[in-house]
């Protein structure tokens, strides 16, 4: 599965409105005495809360659309910082992904990040796709090398395409620079809404390529140098996998935020399918516990508890937030976030 600013609010959260007084951070001046008075402490609740984001994929058929939009509305109520929208191998969901992202922009308060891959696409074709998204108003992308199409075991670059995610990051920056250079109006708009580029990270190394964590850290550093703003990790099942990646990345000079990608742990069939897609093994004890449950409700509770423990472990270790792979379903995601007290509700 795909793993992502920041110029948007993820990496550098900003308040929605300017502070009423002392906005510059200078000491407040008393008009009556002329003496300087220390500014009042600013509440940190909205600034230091963990970031929250979700991944969706476009509906595979018209019948799936109503359920997807019910999920969108349910999760929109949590006011996530952003949502990401997947993009199939070889661009097979190009039109549906673009239509879905466009509708998110028009009909919701959500900030979508559009996935992009290098698979089976020339540099010129990728440029056209990016231009289409930018013209729709998209200002954030998740740049991925991408997995081989179904039935193809080895990854092969298009003869006129890109070979790495870092090259895709560089292309996005080049496209934005060219657009700003060609239009003063576009340059102004880009200052107001800077282009944001996210990338993937792999806590245990990229199993799809046989890569190690050290190799992924080197790749992550290259993506940062190409202009990436933040990273979103592939799934993992223990806090140490994520925390170890962050520690190793920081030692190597990676400074961009690394957001952990989390899958709800309630559905053993979904977990096994994810293992098949990503090569990341699901812990045997988790599968055994879910399989031993007497009924679906007990199974759901066991999986939710395991997910809550994982989320709390990574947040306690310093994670900036969580990115939830929803599989276009909201129930398990909502229960996970409620248990981890990330749903914004008073306790």
TORFIRO-277357 format. One record per residue (C-alpha): x, z, y. Coordinates in steps of 0.25 Angstrom, whole numbers, padded with zeros to 4 digits, always signed. Layout:
N
XZY;...
This chain:
347
+0000+0000+0000;+0004-0001+0014;+0010+0010+0021;+0010+0014+0046;+0018+0018+0080;+0021+0021+0085;+0017+0015+0098;+0002+0019+0094;-0001+0034+0093;+0004+0036+0079;+0019+0039+0082;+0017+0043+0097;+0003+0050+0098;-0002+0049+0112;-0014+0057+0118;-0026+0048+0120;-0027+0051+0135;-0017+0055+0145;-0016+0070+0148;-0024+0075+0160;-0012+0082+0166;+0003+0083+0165;+0002+0069+0157;+0017+0066+0160;+0022+0079+0153;+0027+0084+0166;+0024+0099+0170;+0011+0101+0177;+0011+0104+0191;+0002+0114+0198;-0004+0109+0210;-0006+0123+0216;+0008+0129+0214;+0017+0117+0213;+0023+0123+0200;+0025+0116+0187;+0016+0121+0176;+0019+0118+0161;+0009+0108+0155;-0002+0113+0146;+0001+0111+0132;-0005+0099+0126;-0014+0099+0114;-0006+0093+0102;-0018+0091+0093;-0020+0076+0096;-0005+0073+0097;+0001+0080+0085;-0010+0077+0075;-0005+0069+0063;-0008+0054+0064;-0019+0049+0055;-0020+0035+0051;-0027+0026+0039;-0024+0013+0032;-0036+0004+0029;-0036-0010+0022;-0046-0021+0026;-0058-0022+0018;-0056-0031+0006;-0070-0036+0006;-0083-0035+0015;-0089-0025+0006;-0077-0015+0008;-0078-0016+0023;-0089-0006+0026;-0082+0005+0018;-0069+0002+0025;-0076+0004+0038;-0082+0017+0034;-0068+0022+0031;-0063+0017+0044;-0074+0024+0052;-0072+0037+0044;-0057+0037+0046;-0058+0033+0061;-0065+0046+0063;-0052+0053+0061;-0046+0045+0073;-0034+0040+0065;-0021+0036+0073;-0022+0022+0067;-0026+0015+0054;-0019+0004+0047;-0025-0009+0040;-0018-0015+0029;-0014-0030+0027;-0014-0036+0014;-0002-0043+0007;+0000-0057+0012;-0010-0055+0023;-0022-0056+0013;-0030-0046+0022;-0025-0052+0035;-0039-0056+0041;-0046-0043+0035;-0035-0034+0040;-0036-0040+0054;-0051-0040+0054;-0051-0025+0050;-0040-0021+0060;-0048-0029+0071;-0061-0021+0068;-0054-0008+0068;-0049-0011+0082;-0063-0016+0087;-0072-0005+0080;-0064+0007+0078;-0055+0017+0086;-0044+0015+0075;-0030+0009+0078;-0027+0000+0067;-0013-0004+0062;-0012-0018+0055;-0004-0019+0043;+0006-0031+0042;+0014-0036+0030;+0025-0046+0028;+0020-0051+0015;+0017-0066+0013;+0017-0069+0028;+0026-0076+0037;+0032-0071+0050;+0023-0080+0058;+0010-0076+0050;+0013-0061+0053;+0015-0064+0067;+0001-0071+0067;-0005-0059+0060;+0001-0049+0070;-0004-0057+0082;-0018-0057+0076;-0018-0042+0075;-0012-0040+0089;-0022-0049+0095;-0033-0040+0088;-0027-0028+0095;-0019-0022+0084;-0007-0015+0089;-0001-0008+0076;+0004-0014+0063;+0010-0009+0050;+0021-0018+0047;+0023-0019+0031;+0032-0028+0023;+0020-0028+0013;+0018-0028-0002;+0019-0041-0010;+0005-0048-0012;-0002-0044-0025;+0004-0051-0037;+0018-0052-0031;+0028-0042-0035;+0040-0045-0025;+0039-0045-0010;+0043-0058-0004;+0044-0061+0011;+0037-0073+0016;+0047-0084+0019;+0044-0084+0034;+0040-0069+0034;+0045-0055+0035;+0052-0047+0024;+0051-0033+0030;+0042-0024+0037;+0053-0021+0048;+0053-0036+0050;+0037-0036+0052;+0039-0024+0062;+0049-0033+0070;+0039-0044+0070;+0028-0036+0075;+0037-0031+0087;+0041-0046+0090;+0027-0050+0090;+0023-0039+0100;+0035-0042+0108;+0032-0057+0109;+0017-0054+0113;+0021-0045+0124;+0031-0054+0129;+0021-0065+0130;+0010-0057+0137;+0012-0047+0148;-0003-0042+0144;+0001-0040+0130;+0014-0033+0134;+0005-0023+0142;-0004-0021+0130;+0007-0019+0121;+0012-0008+0130;-0001-0001+0129;-0003-0003+0114;+0011-0005+0108;+0012-0012+0095;+0014-0002+0084;+0021-0005+0071;+0020+0003+0058;+0028+0002+0045;+0027+0007+0031;+0036+0018+0025;+0038+0022+0010;+0040+0037+0007;+0045+0034-0007;+0051+0020-0004;+0043+0007-0005;+0040+0006-0020;+0035-0008-0018;+0049-0012-0015;+0056-0002-0023;+0062+0004-0010;+0067+0018-0009;+0064+0027+0002;+0078+0025+0009;+0075+0010+0009;+0061+0012+0015;+0068+0021+0026;+0077+0010+0029;+0066+0000+0030;+0058+0010+0039;+0070+0011+0048;+0070-0004+0049;+0055-0005+0052;+0057+0006+0063;+0069-0002+0069;+0060-0015+0069;+0050-0008+0077;+0041+0001+0068;+0033+0012+0075;+0029+0020+0063;+0028+0020+0048;+0017+0023+0038;+0021+0027+0024;+0016+0022+0010;+0009+0032+0002;+0016+0044-0004;+0011+0056-0012;+0020+0068-0008;+0024+0073+0006;+0039+0072+0003;+0039+0057+0001;+0034+0055+0015;+0043+0067+0021;+0055+0062+0014;+0053+0048+0019;+0052+0053+0034;+0064+0061+0033;+0072+0050+0027;+0067+0040+0037;+0070+0050+0049;+0084+0051+0044;+0086+0036+0043;+0082+0035+0058;+0067+0032+0056;+0059+0038+0068;+0046+0031+0067;+0034+0040+0062;+0031+0039+0047;+0017+0041+0044;+0013+0045+0030;+0003+0036+0022;-0006+0044+0014;-0016+0040+0003;-0028+0049-0001;-0025+0055-0015;-0039+0056-0020;-0040+0043-0028;-0031+0042-0040;-0034+0027-0042;-0031+0024-0028;-0018+0032-0029;-0014+0024-0042;-0017+0011-0035;-0009+0015-0023;+0003+0018-0032;+0002+0004-0038;+0002-0002-0024;+0013+0006-0018;+0022+0011-0030;+0020+0025-0025;+0017+0034-0037;+0006+0044-0036;+0010+0058-0040;+0005+0060-0055;+0000+0074-0052;-0009+0069-0041;-0015+0058-0051;-0016+0069-0062;-0024+0078-0052;-0033+0068-0047;-0036+0063-0062;-0039+0077-0067;-0050+0079-0056;-0063+0082-0062;-0071+0074-0052;-0069+0064-0040;-0071+0075-0030;-0060+0084-0036;-0051+0072-0037;-0053+0069-0022;-0050+0084-0019;-0037+0084-0027;-0033+0071-0020;-0036+0075-0006;-0029+0088-0008;-0016+0081-0012;-0018+0072-0001;-0019+0083+0009;-0007+0090+0004;+0001+0077+0005;-0004+0075+0020;-0001+0089+0024;+0013+0088+0017;+0017+0076+0025;+0011+0081+0038;+0018+0095+0037;+0031+0087+0035;+0029+0080+0048;+0021+0067+0045;+0015+0062+0058;+0002+0059+0051;-0005+0052+0039;-0009+0037+0036;-0020+0037+0026;-0021+0025+0016;-0036+0025+0015;-0039+0014+0006;-0051+0012+0015;-0058+0025+0011;-0060+0036+0020;-0065+0048+0011;-0052+0052+0005;-0044+0050+0018;-0054+0059+0025;-0053+0070+0015;-0038+0069+0015;-0037+0070+0030;-0047+0081+0031;-0039+0089+0021;-0026+0087+0029;-0034+0090+0042;-0031+0077+0048;-0045+0073+0050;-0046+0079+0064;-0057+0089+0060;-0056+0104+0065;-0054+0114+0054;
